């Protein structure tokens, strides 16, 4: 597992769609010994697995994403709101509103002359908008940027994590041989 995106991939030959992760070399005997579990979608062959902290330290909620360029185009932001609150993301003067569990592709983000977007993010908490974070986002160029709003179960705060895909798959990526 990595905490960044790059050109490296791991090819798995699976007998089914369920993947179980553990910290040891053997399959866990009990459910409590699992670090996490994910069911891959029926369709697709290129997936990105995201690990989120679960309530118990050392365990994770895992999300499988279609990592093809059809689902996540080059030059775009793919933004997820995995929190229970509405999120408002502002890039320059353009607002993007996210309901809980909503995913959005921002294909042509507004930018300043320096090719960066001023970013502000707010969450609707206790009947008012509260700032989560602010900063500058560089335009993805011919790469991709994954941005995720989520609630950290350990801190109880909404957090934003971003990952730049420094070596995205090519648009001609073929399905691997069985």
C-alpha positions in Angstrom: 0.0 0.0 0.0 1.1 3.5 -0.8 0.0 6.9 0.4 0.6 8.5 -3.0 -0.2 7.8 -6.7 2.4 7.0 -9.2 3.2 4.7 -12.2 3.4 1.5 -10.0 0.5 -0.9 -10.0 -0.1 -4.3 -8.5 -1.8 -6.8 -10.7 -3.9 -9.4 -8.9 -5.5 -12.5 -10.3 -8.6 -13.0 -8.3 -11.1 -15.9 -8.0 -13.9 -13.6 -6.9 -14.6 -9.9 -6.2 -13.8 -9.8 -2.5 -10.4 -8.8 -1.3 -9.4 -9.1 2.4 -6.5 -7.2 3.8 -4.6 -8.3 6.9 -1.4 -7.3 8.6 -0.1 -10.8 8.7 1.0 -13.3 6.0 -2.0 -15.6 6.6 -5.7 -15.1 6.0 -7.3 -14.0 9.2 -9.2 -16.7 11.1 -11.6 -14.2 12.6 -13.4 -11.2 11.3 -11.8 -9.1 14.1 -8.3 -9.9 12.7 -9.1 -8.2 9.3 -7.5 -4.8 8.6 -10.2 -4.2 5.9 -12.3 -5.8 3.2 -13.6 -4.5 -0.2 -15.8 -5.9 -2.9 -14.6 -4.9 -6.4 -17.2 -3.9 -8.9 -18.4 -6.5 -11.4 -17.3 -4.3 -14.4 -13.9 -2.8 -15.0 -10.3 -4.0 -14.7 -8.4 -1.0 -13.4 -9.2 0.0 -9.8 -7.8 2.4 -7.2 -8.3 1.3 -3.6 -8.7 4.0 -1.0 -8.2 3.2 2.7 -10.0 5.3 5.3 -9.4 5.0 9.0 -12.1 3.1 10.8 -13.2 3.4 14.4 -10.7 0.8 15.6 -7.1 1.9 15.1 -5.3 -0.4 12.5 -8.6 -1.1 10.6 -9.9 0.5 7.5 -12.9 1.2 5.4 -11.9 0.5 1.8 -13.4 2.0 -1.3 -12.7 0.7 -4.9 -12.7 3.3 -7.6 -12.8 2.8 -11.4 -9.3 4.2 -12.3 -9.9 4.3 -16.1 -9.5 7.5 -18.0 -13.1 7.2 -19.1 -14.3 7.4 -15.4 -11.5 9.9 -14.4 -10.4 12.0 -17.4 -6.9 13.5 -17.7 -6.7 17.2 -16.6 -9.5 16.9 -14.1 -10.3 16.9 -10.4 -12.4 14.0 -9.0 -13.9 15.2 -5.8 -15.7 13.0 -3.3 -17.9 14.1 -0.3 -17.8 11.1 2.0 -18.9 13.1 5.0 -22.5 13.3 6.4 -22.6 17.0 5.8 -23.1 19.2 2.7 -19.8 20.6 1.4 -19.3 23.7 -0.6 -16.0 23.8 -2.5 -15.1 27.2 -4.1 -12.5 27.3 -6.8 -11.8 31.0 -7.7 -15.4 32.3 -7.8 -17.1 29.1 -8.8 -19.0 27.1 -6.2 -19.4 23.3 -6.4 -21.9 22.0 -3.9 -21.7 18.4 -2.8 -24.4 16.5 -0.9 -23.2 13.5 1.3 -21.8 10.7 -0.9 -21.7 12.8 -4.0 -18.9 12.5 -6.5 -18.1 15.2 -9.1 -15.6 15.5 -11.9 -14.4 19.1 -12.4 -13.0 18.9 -15.9 -12.1 22.5 -16.6 -11.4 24.2 -13.2 -11.3 27.9 -13.2 -7.7 29.2 -12.7 -5.8 32.5 -12.2 -3.1 33.7 -14.5 -0.6 31.5 -12.6 -2.7 28.4 -13.5 -3.8 27.9 -9.9 -7.2 28.0 -8.4 -7.9 29.7 -5.1 -9.7 27.1 -3.0 -12.0 27.4 0.0 -14.0 24.6 1.5 -16.9 24.8 3.9 -19.2 22.2 5.6 -22.8 22.8 6.7 -22.6 21.9 10.4 -25.1 22.9 13.1 -27.2 24.9 10.6 -24.3 27.1 9.4 -21.4 27.0 7.0 -18.0 26.4 8.7 -14.7 26.6 7.0 -12.8 23.4 6.7 -9.7 24.6 4.8 -8.4 26.9 2.1 -5.4 27.0 -0.2 -4.2 27.0 -3.8 -4.8 24.1 -6.2 -2.6 23.9 -9.2 -4.3 22.9 -12.4 -3.9 19.2 -13.0 -2.5 19.7 -16.6 -2.4 16.3 -18.3 -2.6 14.5 -14.9 -5.5 13.9 -12.5 -6.2 15.1 -9.0 -8.2 13.1 -6.5 -9.7 15.2 -3.6 -11.7 13.5 -0.8 -13.7 15.1 2.0 -14.3 12.6 4.8 -15.0 12.4 8.5 -12.1 11.0 10.5 -13.7 8.7 13.1 -10.8 9.2 15.5 -10.8 13.1 15.5 -14.5 13.5 14.6 -13.5 16.3 12.1 -14.1 16.6 8.4 -10.8 16.4 6.6 -9.7 16.9 3.0 -7.0 14.7 1.5 -5.7 15.2 -2.0 -3.7 13.0 -4.3 -2.0 14.0 -7.5 -1.9 11.2 -10.1 1.7 11.8 -11.3 1.5 9.0 -13.9 -2.1 8.3 -14.9 -3.1 5.3 -17.0 -3.0 5.9 -20.7 -6.2 6.3 -22.6 -5.3 3.2 -24.6 -4.8 1.0 -21.5 -6.1 -2.5 -22.4 -7.6 -5.1 -20.1 -4.8 -7.4 -18.9 -4.8 -11.0 -20.2 -6.5 -13.5 -17.8 
